[in-house]
Amino acid sequence: MVRAFCRKIVAVGFFALVLSSSALAQKTIKLVESPVPQLNGPLQDKDVLGVKLGMSLAEASRIMGVSSDKKVQQNLESVTWTKNEPPIQIAISSQPAIVTLDLAETYSENGISASHSIKINTLPVFVGNPVFQIQRKVSYNTVDQNPDLQTVVDAVLAKYGPASDQKSDQAGLYSTLIFAWRFTNGVSSSGSRSVDKAVINGPFHKRPDCMDSAKFNGYDTILKVVIRAIGGHVHEIQSDLFDANLCAAGIQALRSQMNDAIEAAFAEEKARLQRNPPAAPKL
């Protein structure tokens, strides 16, 4: 059911063009804000520049703007839902269903130069447009002065506690360490259960599909940290914090709104064709 729904929605920016031999109907609906569901609060004490999961878009924007002299870019993404029952084909596009705040900056500290990128993904379908995902990447531009790998690993484990899952890859001087934490009701798992490959193998989607949360086997929150090093010196740290409950609830609310809108638009188009039937083709 989830996969069927995922196939129905396609992110297309702000418009969708749908052609039919006898009817062309396109509409854009305004998202109706729903109450934010009760969050269990795992990792609420962890943040990126003060931005936390569940925080409103307005507050996240304010914090990111204050934390950097660089411009915070806002990217909007809509969702399109189609219904095709010849001779009627309907396309409904939502107003932005996902908003991404993107901050990139370069800084130097203690002789180390680094590039810093943060992506905050939020859900306008809920009141306040709460944050459901925080992605952060730090790339170190120096070599010999880059942080020591073991020092960074120790610091990460000290901050987040024992990992639920971890793996490492080594190829000559290049090494990659991946740590994942799975939280249910704010409590980290012991690692006795396996975690989906979407968590431990590689990053989440660039524009995450909320329904991926169905893969997480009931976990409320997923945290993944990827550390890449050359010759024992870290050159990149990437973290991804994802609230599966909030995301799944958001897509459920969006699906309900889009279902109602597509049925209303279909009924309207059907009534219009009954009032003004298309002319019979000339022989």
FITORGU-521143 format. One line per 4 residues: number of its first residue (from 1); their letters; for each residue x, y, z of N, C-alpha, C. Coordinates in Angstrom, 1 decimal, decimal comma. Example, Ala and Ser with C-alpha at 12.3 -4.5 7.8 and 13.67 -1.06 7.14 Angstrom:
<atoms>
1 = AS = 13,2 -5,7 7,8 12,3 -4,5 7,8 13,2 -3,3 7,8 ~ 12,8 -2,2 7,1 13,7 -1,1 7,1 12,9 0,0 7,9 $
</atoms>
This chain:
<atoms>
1 = MVRA = 0,8 -1,2 0,0 0,0 0,0 0,0 0,9 1,3 0,0 ~ 1,9 1,2 0,8 2,8 2,3 0,9 3,5 2,6 -0,4 ~ 4,0 1,4 -1,0 4,7 1,6 -2,3 3,8 2,0 -3,4 ~ 2,5 1,6 -3,3 1,6 2,0 -4,3 1,4 3,5 -4,2 $
5 = FCRK = 1,3 4,0 -3,0 1,1 5,5 -2,8 2,3 6,2 -3,3 ~ 3,5 5,7 -3,0 4,7 6,4 -3,4 4,8 6,5 -4,9 ~ 4,3 5,5 -5,6 4,3 5,6 -7,1 3,3 6,6 -7,6 ~ 2,3 7,0 -6,8 1,3 7,9 -7,2 1,8 9,4 -7,2 $
9 = IVAV = 2,7 9,6 -6,2 3,1 11,0 -6,0 4,5 11,2 -6,7 ~ 4,6 12,3 -7,4 5,8 12,7 -8,0 6,2 14,1 -7,7 ~ 7,4 14,4 -7,2 7,8 15,7 -6,9 8,1 16,4 -8,3 ~ 7,4 17,5 -8,5 7,6 18,2 -9,8 7,8 19,7 -9,7 $
13 = GFFA = 8,2 20,2 -8,6 8,4 21,7 -8,5 7,1 22,3 -8,3 ~ 6,7 23,2 -9,1 5,4 24,0 -8,9 4,3 23,7 -9,9 ~ 4,6 22,8 -10,9 3,6 22,6 -11,9 3,6 21,2 -12,4 ~ 2,5 20,8 -13,0 2,4 19,5 -13,7 1,6 19,6 -14,9 $
17 = LVLS = 2,0 19,1 -16,1 1,3 19,2 -17,3 0,8 17,8 -17,6 ~ -0,5 17,6 -17,7 -1,1 16,3 -17,9 -2,0 16,4 -19,1 ~ -1,8 15,7 -20,2 -2,6 15,8 -21,4 -3,5 14,6 -21,6 ~ -4,7 14,9 -22,1 -5,7 13,8 -22,3 -6,3 14,1 -23,7 $
21 = SSAL = -6,8 13,1 -24,4 -7,3 13,3 -25,7 -8,6 14,1 -25,7 ~ -9,4 14,1 -24,6 -10,7 14,8 -24,6 -10,8 15,7 -23,5 ~ -9,9 15,7 -22,5 -10,1 16,6 -21,4 -8,7 17,0 -20,8 ~ -8,6 18,2 -20,4 -7,4 18,7 -19,7 -7,8 19,4 -18,5 $
25 = AQKT = -7,4 18,9 -17,3 -7,8 19,5 -16,1 -6,6 19,6 -15,1 ~ -6,2 20,8 -14,7 -5,1 20,9 -13,8 -5,5 21,9 -12,7 ~ -5,2 21,5 -11,5 -5,5 22,4 -10,4 -4,4 22,4 -9,4 ~ -4,3 23,5 -8,6 -3,4 23,6 -7,5 -4,2 23,8 -6,2 $
29 = IKLV = -3,9 23,0 -5,2 -4,7 23,1 -4,0 -3,8 23,8 -2,9 ~ -4,4 24,5 -2,0 -3,7 25,1 -0,9 -3,7 24,0 0,2 ~ -2,6 23,8 0,8 -2,5 22,8 1,9 -3,2 23,4 3,1 ~ -4,0 22,5 3,8 -4,7 22,9 5,0 -3,8 22,4 6,1 $
33 = ESPV = -3,4 23,4 7,0 -2,5 23,0 8,1 -3,2 22,1 9,1 ~ -2,6 21,0 9,5 -3,2 20,1 10,5 -2,4 20,3 11,8 ~ -3,0 19,9 12,9 -2,2 20,0 14,2 -1,0 19,1 14,1 ~ 0,1 19,6 14,7 1,3 18,8 14,8 1,0 17,6 15,8 $
37 = PQLN = 1,3 16,4 15,3 1,1 15,2 16,2 2,0 15,3 17,4 ~ 1,6 14,5 18,5 2,5 14,5 19,7 3,8 13,8 19,4 ~ 4,9 14,4 19,6 6,2 13,8 19,4 6,7 13,2 20,7 ~ 7,4 12,0 20,5 7,9 11,3 21,7 9,2 12,0 22,2 $
41 = GPLQ = 9,8 12,8 21,4 10,9 13,6 21,9 12,3 13,0 21,9 ~ 12,6 11,9 21,2 13,9 11,4 21,2 14,9 12,4 20,5 ~ 16,1 12,5 21,2 17,1 13,4 20,7 16,8 14,9 20,7 ~ 15,8 15,3 21,5 15,4 16,7 21,5 16,5 17,5 22,1 $
45 = DKDV = 17,5 16,9 22,9 18,6 17,6 23,4 19,7 17,7 22,4 ~ 19,6 17,1 21,2 20,6 17,2 20,2 20,1 18,2 19,2 ~ 21,0 19,0 18,6 20,6 20,0 17,7 21,7 20,3 16,7 ~ 21,4 21,0 15,7 22,4 21,6 14,7 22,3 23,1 14,7 $
49 = LGVK = 23,2 23,8 15,3 23,2 25,3 15,4 21,9 25,7 16,2 ~ 21,4 24,8 17,0 20,2 25,1 17,8 18,9 24,7 17,2 ~ 19,0 24,2 16,0 17,8 23,7 15,3 17,5 22,3 15,7 ~ 16,2 22,0 16,1 15,9 20,6 16,6 14,7 20,1 15,8 $
53 = LGMS = 14,6 18,8 15,8 13,4 18,1 15,2 12,1 18,6 15,9 ~ 11,1 18,8 15,0 9,8 19,3 15,5 9,8 20,8 15,7 ~ 10,9 21,5 15,5 10,9 23,0 15,6 10,2 23,6 14,4 ~ 9,6 24,8 14,5 8,9 25,4 13,4 9,8 25,9 12,4 $
57 = LAEA = 9,3 26,1 11,2 10,2 26,6 10,1 10,6 28,1 10,5 ~ 9,7 28,9 11,0 10,0 30,2 11,4 11,2 30,3 12,3 ~ 11,1 29,4 13,4 12,2 29,4 14,4 13,5 28,9 13,8 ~ 13,4 27,9 13,0 14,6 27,3 12,4 15,3 28,3 11,4 $
61 = SRIM = 14,4 29,1 10,7 14,9 30,1 9,8 15,6 31,2 10,6 ~ 15,0 31,6 11,7 15,6 32,7 12,5 16,9 32,2 13,1 ~ 17,0 31,0 13,6 18,3 30,5 14,2 19,4 30,4 13,1 ~ 19,0 29,9 12,0 20,0 29,7 10,9 20,5 31,0 10,4 $
65 = GVSS = 19,6 32,0 10,3 20,0 33,3 9,9 20,9 34,0 10,9 ~ 20,6 33,8 12,2 21,4 34,5 13,2 22,8 33,8 13,3 ~ 22,8 32,5 13,1 24,0 31,7 13,2 25,0 31,9 12,1 ~ 24,7 32,5 11,0 25,6 32,7 9,9 25,3 34,0 9,2 $
69 = DKKV = 26,4 34,6 8,7 26,2 35,8 7,9 25,9 35,5 6,4 ~ 25,9 34,2 6,1 25,5 33,7 4,8 24,0 33,7 4,6 ~ 23,6 33,8 3,4 22,1 33,8 3,1 21,6 32,4 3,2 ~ 20,5 32,2 3,9 19,9 30,9 3,9 18,9 30,7 2,8 $
73 = QQNL = 19,1 29,7 1,9 18,3 29,5 0,8 17,1 28,6 1,1 ~ 16,0 29,0 0,6 14,8 28,2 0,8 14,3 27,6 -0,5 ~ 14,2 26,3 -0,5 13,7 25,5 -1,7 12,4 24,9 -1,4 ~ 11,5 25,1 -2,4 10,1 24,6 -2,2 9,8 23,4 -3,1 $
77 = ESVT = 9,1 22,5 -2,7 8,8 21,3 -3,5 7,3 20,9 -3,3 ~ 6,6 20,7 -4,4 5,2 20,4 -4,4 5,0 18,9 -4,7 ~ 3,8 18,4 -4,6 3,5 17,0 -4,9 2,3 17,0 -5,9 ~ 2,4 16,2 -6,8 1,3 16,0 -7,8 0,6 14,7 -7,7 $
81 = WTKN = -0,7 14,7 -7,8 -1,5 13,5 -7,7 -2,4 13,4 -8,9 ~ -2,5 12,3 -9,6 -3,3 12,2 -10,8 -4,3 11,1 -10,7 ~ -5,4 11,3 -11,5 -6,5 10,3 -11,6 -6,9 10,3 -13,1 ~ -6,9 9,1 -13,6 -7,1 8,9 -15,1 -8,2 7,9 -15,3 $
85 = EPPI = -9,4 8,3 -15,6 -10,5 7,5 -16,0 -11,1 8,0 -17,3 ~ -10,6 7,6 -18,5 -10,9 8,1 -19,8 -12,4 8,3 -19,9 ~ -12,9 9,5 -20,4 -12,0 10,5 -21,1 -11,5 11,6 -20,2 ~ -11,5 11,4 -18,9 -11,1 12,4 -18,0 -9,8 12,1 -17,3 $
89 = QIAI = -8,9 13,1 -17,3 -7,6 12,9 -16,6 -7,4 14,2 -15,8 ~ -7,1 14,0 -14,6 -7,0 15,1 -13,6 -5,6 15,1 -13,0 ~ -5,1 16,3 -12,9 -3,8 16,5 -12,1 -4,0 17,5 -11,0 ~ -3,7 17,1 -9,8 -3,8 18,1 -8,7 -2,4 18,3 -8,1 $
93 = SSQP = -1,9 19,5 -8,1 -0,6 19,8 -7,5 -0,8 20,6 -6,2 ~ -0,1 20,2 -5,2 -0,2 20,9 -3,9 0,7 22,1 -3,9 ~ 0,4 23,0 -3,0 1,4 24,1 -2,7 2,5 23,3 -2,1 ~ 3,7 24,0 -1,9 4,9 23,3 -1,4 4,5 22,3 -0,2 $
97 = AIVT = 4,9 21,0 -0,5 4,6 20,0 0,5 5,9 19,7 1,4 ~ 7,0 20,1 0,9 8,3 20,0 1,6 9,1 21,3 1,4 ~ 9,5 21,9 2,5 10,4 23,1 2,4 11,8 22,8 2,9 ~ 12,8 23,1 2,2 14,2 22,9 2,6 14,9 24,2 2,8 $
101 = LDLA = 15,5 24,3 4,0 16,4 25,5 4,2 17,8 25,0 4,0 ~ 18,6 25,7 3,2 19,9 25,2 2,8 20,9 26,3 3,2 ~ 21,9 26,0 4,1 22,9 26,9 4,5 24,3 26,4 4,1 ~ 25,1 27,1 3,4 26,5 26,7 3,1 27,4 27,8 3,4 $
105 = ETYS = 28,5 27,5 4,1 29,5 28,5 4,4 30,9 27,9 4,6 ~ 31,9 28,7 4,5 33,3 28,2 4,7 33,9 29,0 5,9 ~ 34,5 28,3 6,8 35,1 29,0 7,9 36,4 28,4 8,3 ~ 37,2 29,1 9,1 38,5 28,6 9,6 38,5 28,6 11,1 $
109 = ENGI = 39,1 27,6 11,7 39,1 27,6 13,2 40,4 26,8 13,6 ~ 41,2 27,4 14,4 42,4 26,7 14,9 43,3 26,2 13,7 ~ 43,3 27,0 12,6 44,2 26,7 11,5 43,6 25,7 10,6 ~ 42,3 25,3 10,8 41,7 24,3 10,0 40,6 25,0 9,2 $
113 = SASH = 40,6 24,8 7,9 39,6 25,4 7,0 38,5 24,3 6,7 ~ 37,3 24,7 6,7 36,2 23,7 6,5 35,0 24,3 5,8 ~ 34,3 23,5 5,0 33,1 23,9 4,4 31,9 23,3 5,1 ~ 30,9 24,0 5,3 29,8 23,6 6,2 28,5 23,7 5,4 $
117 = SIKI = 27,7 22,6 5,4 26,5 22,6 4,7 25,4 22,0 5,6 ~ 24,3 22,7 5,7 23,1 22,2 6,5 21,9 22,3 5,7 ~ 21,1 21,2 5,7 19,8 21,1 5,1 18,7 20,8 6,2 ~ 17,7 21,6 6,2 16,6 21,4 7,1 15,3 21,2 6,3 $
121 = NTLP = 14,7 20,0 6,5 13,5 19,6 5,7 12,3 19,8 6,6 ~ 11,3 20,5 6,2 10,1 20,7 7,0 8,8 20,4 6,2 ~ 7,7 20,3 7,0 6,4 19,8 6,5 5,4 20,9 6,6 ~ 5,0 21,7 5,5 4,0 22,7 5,6 2,6 22,2 5,9 $
125 = VFVG = 2,4 20,9 5,8 1,0 20,3 6,0 0,7 20,5 7,5 ~ 1,6 20,7 8,4 1,4 20,8 9,8 1,5 22,3 10,2 ~ 0,7 22,7 11,2 0,8 24,0 11,8 2,3 24,3 12,2 ~ 2,8 25,4 11,7 4,1 25,8 12,1 5,2 25,2 11,2 $
129 = NPVF = 4,8 24,3 10,3 5,8 23,7 9,4 7,0 23,1 10,1 ~ 6,8 22,0 10,9 7,8 21,5 11,7 9,0 20,8 11,0 ~ 10,2 20,8 11,6 11,3 20,2 11,0 11,2 18,6 11,2 ~ 11,4 17,9 10,1 11,4 16,4 10,3 12,7 15,8 9,9 $
133 = QIQR = 13,6 16,6 9,3 14,9 16,0 9,0 16,0 17,1 9,1 ~ 17,1 16,8 9,6 18,3 17,7 9,7 19,5 17,0 9,1 ~ 20,1 17,5 8,0 21,3 17,0 7,4 22,4 18,0 7,6 ~ 23,5 17,5 8,0 24,7 18,4 8,1 26,0 17,7 7,6 $
137 = KVSY = 26,8 18,5 6,9 28,0 17,9 6,3 29,1 19,0 6,5 ~ 30,2 18,5 7,1 31,4 19,3 7,3 32,6 18,7 6,5 ~ 33,1 19,4 5,5 34,2 19,0 4,7 35,5 19,8 5,1 ~ 36,5 19,1 5,5 37,8 19,8 5,9 38,6 20,0 4,7 $
141 = NTVD = 39,1 21,2 4,5 39,9 21,5 3,3 41,4 21,4 3,5 ~ 41,9 21,2 4,7 43,3 21,0 4,9 43,5 19,5 5,0 ~ 44,8 19,1 5,1 45,1 17,7 5,1 45,8 17,3 6,4 ~ 47,0 17,7 6,6 47,8 17,3 7,8 47,2 17,8 9,1 $
145 = QNPD = 46,5 18,9 9,0 45,9 19,5 10,2 44,5 19,0 10,5 ~ 44,0 18,2 9,6 42,6 17,7 9,8 42,5 16,9 11,1 ~ 41,3 16,9 11,7 41,1 16,2 13,0 41,5 14,7 12,9 ~ 42,1 14,2 14,0 42,4 12,8 14,1 41,2 11,9 14,1 $
149 = LQTV = 41,2 10,8 13,3 40,0 10,0 13,2 39,5 9,4 14,5 ~ 40,4 8,8 15,3 40,0 8,2 16,6 39,4 9,3 17,5 ~ 40,0 10,5 17,5 39,5 11,6 18,3 38,1 11,9 18,0 ~ 37,8 12,0 16,7 36,4 12,3 16,2 35,5 11,2 16,6 $
153 = VDAV = 35,9 9,9 16,4 35,0 8,8 16,7 34,7 8,8 18,2 ~ 35,7 9,0 19,0 35,5 9,1 20,5 34,5 10,2 20,8 ~ 34,6 11,3 20,2 33,8 12,5 20,5 32,3 12,2 20,1 ~ 32,1 11,5 18,9 30,8 11,2 18,4 30,1 10,2 19,4 $
157 = LAKY = 30,8 9,2 19,8 30,2 8,2 20,7 30,0 8,8 22,1 ~ 30,8 9,7 22,5 30,6 10,3 23,8 29,3 11,2 23,7 ~ 29,1 11,8 22,6 27,9 12,7 22,4 26,6 11,9 22,3 ~ 26,6 10,8 21,6 25,3 10,1 21,3 25,2 8,8 22,0 $
161 = GPAS = 26,3 8,3 22,6 26,2 7,0 23,3 26,5 5,9 22,3 ~ 26,5 4,6 22,9 26,9 3,5 22,0 25,9 3,4 20,8 ~ 26,5 3,1 19,7 25,7 3,0 18,4 24,9 1,8 18,4 ~ 23,7 1,9 17,7 22,8 0,7 17,5 23,5 -0,2 16,5 $
165 = DQKS = 24,0 0,4 15,5 24,7 -0,4 14,4 25,9 0,4 13,9 ~ 26,9 -0,3 13,4 28,0 0,4 12,8 28,7 -0,5 11,8 ~ 29,4 0,1 10,9 30,2 -0,7 9,9 31,4 0,2 9,5 ~ 32,4 -0,4 8,9 33,6 0,4 8,4 34,1 -0,3 7,2 $
169 = DQAG = 34,6 0,6 6,3 35,2 0,2 5,0 36,6 0,8 4,9 ~ 37,6 0,0 4,5 39,0 0,4 4,4 39,5 0,1 3,0 ~ 40,0 1,1 2,3 40,6 0,9 1,0 41,9 1,7 0,9 ~ 43,0 1,1 1,2 44,3 1,8 1,3 44,3 2,9 2,4 $
173 = LYST = 44,6 4,1 2,0 44,6 5,2 3,0 43,2 5,7 3,3 ~ 42,2 5,3 2,5 40,8 5,8 2,7 40,0 4,9 3,6 ~ 39,3 5,5 4,5 38,5 4,7 5,4 37,2 5,4 5,7 ~ 36,1 4,7 5,8 34,8 5,2 6,0 34,1 4,5 7,2 $
177 = LIFA = 33,7 5,2 8,2 33,0 4,6 9,3 31,6 5,2 9,4 ~ 30,6 4,2 9,5 29,2 4,6 9,6 28,6 4,1 10,9 ~ 28,0 5,1 11,6 27,3 4,7 12,9 25,8 5,1 12,7 ~ 24,9 4,2 13,3 23,5 4,5 13,2 22,9 4,3 14,6 $
181 = WRFT = 22,0 5,2 15,0 21,3 5,0 16,3 19,8 5,0 16,0 ~ 19,1 4,0 16,6 17,7 3,9 16,4 17,0 4,1 17,7 ~ 16,0 5,0 17,7 15,4 5,4 19,0 13,9 5,1 18,9 ~ 13,4 4,5 20,0 12,0 4,3 20,2 11,6 4,8 21,5 $
185 = NGVS = 10,6 5,8 21,5 10,2 6,5 22,7 11,4 7,1 23,4 ~ 12,3 7,6 22,7 13,5 8,3 23,2 14,6 7,4 23,7 ~ 14,4 6,1 23,6 15,4 5,2 24,1 16,1 4,5 22,9 ~ 17,5 4,5 22,9 18,2 3,9 21,9 18,2 2,4 22,0 $
189 = SSGS = 18,1 1,8 20,8 18,1 0,3 20,8 19,6 -0,2 21,1 ~ 19,7 -1,5 21,5 20,9 -2,0 21,9 21,7 -2,5 20,7 ~ 21,1 -2,6 19,5 21,7 -3,1 18,3 21,4 -4,6 18,1 ~ 20,6 -5,1 18,9 20,3 -6,6 18,8 19,4 -6,8 17,6 $
193 = RSVD = 18,6 -5,8 17,1 17,8 -6,0 16,0 18,5 -5,4 14,7 ~ 18,3 -6,0 13,6 18,9 -5,4 12,4 18,1 -4,1 12,0 ~ 18,9 -3,3 11,3 18,3 -2,0 10,8 18,3 -2,0 9,3 ~ 17,3 -1,3 8,7 17,1 -1,4 7,3 18,4 -0,8 6,6 $
197 = KAVI = 18,7 -1,3 5,4 19,8 -0,8 4,6 19,7 0,7 4,3 ~ 18,5 1,2 4,3 18,4 2,6 4,0 19,0 3,5 5,1 ~ 19,2 2,9 6,3 19,7 3,6 7,4 21,3 3,5 7,4 ~ 21,8 2,3 7,3 23,2 2,0 7,5 24,0 2,2 6,2 $
201 = NGPF = 23,4 2,0 5,0 24,2 2,0 3,8 23,9 3,3 3,0 ~ 24,8 4,3 3,1 24,7 5,5 2,4 23,6 6,5 3,0 ~ 23,6 7,7 2,4 22,7 8,7 3,0 21,3 8,5 2,6 ~ 20,4 9,2 3,2 19,0 9,2 2,8 18,9 10,0 1,5 $
205 = HKRP = 17,7 9,9 0,9 17,5 10,6 -0,4 17,8 12,1 -0,2 ~ 18,2 12,7 -1,3 18,5 14,2 -1,3 17,2 14,9 -0,9 ~ 16,1 14,5 -1,5 14,8 15,0 -1,1 14,0 13,8 -0,5 ~ 14,1 13,6 0,8 13,6 12,4 1,4 12,1 12,2 1,1 $
209 = DCMD = 11,8 11,0 0,8 10,4 10,6 0,7 9,9 10,1 2,1 ~ 8,9 10,8 2,6 8,5 10,5 4,0 8,1 9,0 4,2 ~ 7,6 8,4 3,1 7,1 7,1 3,3 8,2 6,1 3,5 ~ 9,5 6,5 3,3 10,6 5,7 3,7 10,6 5,3 5,1 $
213 = SAKF = 9,9 6,1 5,9 9,8 5,9 7,4 9,2 4,5 7,6 ~ 8,4 4,0 6,7 7,8 2,7 6,9 8,9 1,6 7,0 ~ 10,1 1,9 6,5 11,1 0,9 6,5 11,8 0,7 7,9 ~ 11,4 1,7 8,8 12,2 1,8 10,0 11,6 0,9 11,1 $
217 = NGYD = 10,7 0,1 10,8 10,2 -0,9 11,8 9,8 -0,3 13,1 ~ 9,1 0,8 13,1 8,5 1,3 14,3 9,4 2,2 15,1 ~ 10,6 2,5 14,6 11,5 3,4 15,3 11,0 4,8 15,1 ~ 11,1 5,6 16,2 10,6 7,0 16,1 11,6 7,9 15,4 $
221 = TILK = 12,9 7,7 15,7 14,0 8,6 15,2 15,2 7,8 14,8 ~ 15,8 8,2 13,7 17,0 7,6 13,2 18,1 8,6 13,2 ~ 19,2 8,3 13,7 20,4 9,2 13,5 21,5 8,4 12,9 ~ 22,1 9,0 11,8 23,2 8,3 11,2 24,4 9,3 11,1 $
225 = VVIR = 25,6 8,9 11,4 26,8 9,7 11,2 27,8 8,9 10,4 ~ 28,3 9,6 9,3 29,3 9,0 8,4 30,6 9,8 8,6 ~ 31,7 9,1 8,8 33,0 9,8 9,0 33,9 9,2 7,9 ~ 34,5 10,1 7,1 35,4 9,7 6,1 36,8 10,3 6,4 $
229 = AIGG = 37,8 9,4 6,2 39,2 9,8 6,6 40,2 9,4 5,5 ~ 41,3 10,1 5,5 42,4 9,8 4,6 43,7 9,7 5,5 ~ 44,3 8,5 5,6 45,5 8,4 6,4 45,3 8,7 7,8 ~ 44,1 8,4 8,4 43,8 8,6 9,8 43,4 10,0 10,1 $
233 = HVHE = 43,3 10,9 9,1 42,8 12,3 9,3 41,4 12,4 8,7 ~ 40,5 12,9 9,4 39,1 13,1 8,9 39,0 14,2 7,9 ~ 38,4 13,9 6,8 38,2 15,0 5,8 36,7 15,3 5,6 ~ 35,8 14,4 6,1 34,4 14,8 6,0 33,6 14,1 7,1 $
237 = IQSD = 32,6 14,8 7,7 31,7 14,2 8,7 30,3 14,6 8,2 ~ 29,4 13,6 8,1 28,0 13,8 7,6 27,1 13,2 8,6 ~ 26,1 14,0 9,0 25,1 13,4 10,0 23,7 13,6 9,4 ~ 22,8 12,7 9,7 21,4 12,8 9,3 20,5 12,4 10,4 $
241 = LFDA = 19,6 13,3 10,8 18,7 13,1 11,9 17,3 13,1 11,3 ~ 16,5 12,1 11,5 15,2 11,9 10,8 14,1 11,4 11,8 ~ 13,0 12,2 11,8 11,9 11,8 12,7 10,9 11,0 11,8 ~ 10,9 9,7 12,0 10,0 8,9 11,2 8,5 9,1 11,5 $
245 = NLCA = 8,2 9,3 12,8 6,8 9,5 13,1 6,2 10,7 12,5 ~ 6,9 11,8 12,7 6,4 13,1 12,1 6,3 13,0 10,6 ~ 7,2 12,4 10,0 7,2 12,3 8,5 6,0 11,5 8,0 ~ 5,8 10,3 8,7 4,7 9,4 8,3 3,4 10,1 8,5 $
249 = AGIQ = 3,3 10,8 9,7 2,0 11,5 10,0 1,8 12,6 8,9 ~ 2,8 13,3 8,5 2,7 14,3 7,5 2,2 13,8 6,2 ~ 2,8 12,7 5,8 2,4 12,2 4,5 0,9 11,6 4,5 ~ 0,5 11,2 5,7 -0,9 10,7 5,9 -1,8 11,8 5,8 $
253 = ALRS = -1,5 13,0 6,4 -2,3 14,1 6,3 -2,4 14,7 4,9 ~ -1,2 14,7 4,2 -1,2 15,2 2,8 -2,0 14,2 1,9 ~ -1,9 12,9 2,1 -2,6 12,0 1,3 -4,1 12,2 1,4 ~ -4,6 12,5 2,7 -6,0 12,7 2,9 -6,5 14,0 2,1 $
257 = QMND = -5,7 15,0 2,2 -6,0 16,3 1,5 -6,0 16,1 0,0 ~ -5,0 15,4 -0,5 -4,9 15,2 -1,9 -6,0 14,3 -2,5 ~ -6,4 13,3 -1,7 -7,5 12,4 -2,1 -8,8 13,2 -2,2 ~ -9,1 14,0 -1,2 -10,3 14,8 -1,2 -10,3 15,8 -2,4 $
261 = AIEA = -9,1 16,4 -2,7 -9,0 17,4 -3,8 -9,2 16,7 -5,1 ~ -8,6 15,5 -5,3 -8,6 14,9 -6,6 -10,0 14,4 -6,9 ~ -10,7 13,9 -5,9 -12,1 13,4 -6,1 -13,0 14,6 -6,4 ~ -12,9 15,7 -5,7 -13,7 16,9 -6,0 -13,4 17,4 -7,4 $
265 = AFAE = -12,2 17,5 -7,8 -11,8 18,0 -9,1 -12,4 17,0 -10,2 ~ -12,3 15,7 -9,9 -12,8 14,7 -10,9 -14,3 14,9 -11,1 ~ -15,0 15,0 -10,0 -16,5 15,2 -10,0 -16,8 16,5 -10,8 ~ -16,1 17,5 -10,6 -16,3 18,8 -11,2 -16,1 18,6 -12,8 $
269 = EKAR = -15,0 18,0 -13,1 -14,7 17,8 -14,6 -15,8 16,9 -15,2 ~ -16,2 15,9 -14,5 -17,2 14,9 -15,0 -18,5 15,7 -15,3 ~ -18,9 16,5 -14,3 -20,2 17,3 -14,5 -20,0 18,3 -15,6 ~ -18,9 18,9 -15,8 -18,6 19,8 -16,9 -18,8 19,1 -18,3 $
273 = LQRN = -18,3 17,9 -18,4 -18,4 17,2 -19,6 -19,8 16,7 -19,9 ~ -20,6 16,5 -18,8 -22,0 16,1 -19,0 -22,8 17,3 -19,5 ~ -22,4 18,5 -19,0 -23,1 19,7 -19,5 -22,7 20,1 -20,9 ~ -21,4 19,9 -21,2 -20,9 20,3 -22,5 -20,1 19,1 -23,1 $
277 = PPAA = -20,8 18,1 -23,6 -20,1 16,9 -24,1 -19,3 17,3 -25,3 ~ -18,1 16,7 -25,5 -17,3 17,0 -26,7 -18,0 16,6 -28,0 ~ -17,7 17,4 -29,0 -18,3 17,2 -30,3 -17,8 15,8 -30,9 ~ -18,7 15,2 -31,6 -18,3 13,9 -32,2 -17,3 14,2 -33,3 $
281 = PKL = -16,4 13,3 -33,4 -15,4 13,5 -34,5 -16,0 13,4 -35,9 ~ -15,5 14,3 -36,8 -16,0 14,3 -38,1 -15,4 13,1 -38,9 ~ -16,3 12,5 -39,7 -15,9 11,3 -40,4 -15,3 11,7 -41,8 $
</atoms>
